[in-house]
Amino acid sequence: MIRRWRMRLAAAERARFGAGLLGLVRRLLAREQGPWPIWQERTFAAIAWRVLPRRVAVIALGALGIVFVSLAAIGLGLIVLVLQAV
């Protein structure tokens, strides 16, 4: 039964994307990519990512990005001040 289902699935993919090398490339590009391997582990970040609503998670990642960019700008500013003082 599993073998028949896989054969039907392969036939449907060939019908939709075409056969040959071009069809293979189309099937590979259309395949849904799974999550990053780090998110598959049972870490706090992985559990929090699955529990939080998407909008909250995206806002949190954006805020984290802003913090990192700000820290880099502050560090660069301190380096410039030290170089001007010397």
N, C-alpha and C positions, 0 to 999 in steps of 0.2 A: 504494500500500500504506500509506504514511504517512497519507494523507488518510482512508482507510477506518478505520485505527486511531484517529485523532482523532475521527472521527464516532462510532465505537463507544464511545469514552471519554466523549464528550459525552452520548450517549444513556444510558450507565450513571450518570453524574452526575445527569442529569435524573430518572432513575428513583429514585435514592437520595434526593436532596435536594428534588425537586419542581421544577416549572417556574415561570416567572414571576419577579417581583421577590423574593418570599420565598425561592424556591429559589436565586436568585443570591446573596442575603445568606448563606444557609446554606453554599453552596459556598465563598464567600470566607472565612467563619469557620472552615470545616473545612480549608482549605488550609494545608499545613505551611509555617511561616515559615522562611525561610532564615537563615543566620547574619548577624550584623551585617556591614556592608561593611568595617569595619576588620579583621575576622578573615579576609576573603577575600584580603587582600594577603599577600605573602610576607615577613612580618616575623618576627622572633624569637618574639614573643608568639604569633602565629598558629601557627607550627610547634610551639612548646612546648605549646600548648593541644591540638593534635591528637595529639601523642605521649604526653602524660601521661595516666594513667588518670583517669577522671572524679572518683573519690573524692579523689585527691591534688590535683587542680585545685581542687575545691570547698574543701578544707581550706586550700589556699594562698590562695585568694581571701578566705576568712573571716579568716585571719591578717592579710592585708593590710588588711582592713576594720578589724580590731581595732587595728592600728598607727595607722591614720588617725584613728580615734576617740580613741585615747590622745593622739596629738599635738595634736588639737583641744582636749582637756581640759587638757593641760599648758599650752597657749597661753592658754586662758581663765583658768586659775589664775594665770599670770604677769601677765596684764592686771589681774586683781582685786588682786593684791599691789601692783602699781605704783600703782593708783588709791587703795588704802588708805594707801600711804606718802605720797602727795601731800596 
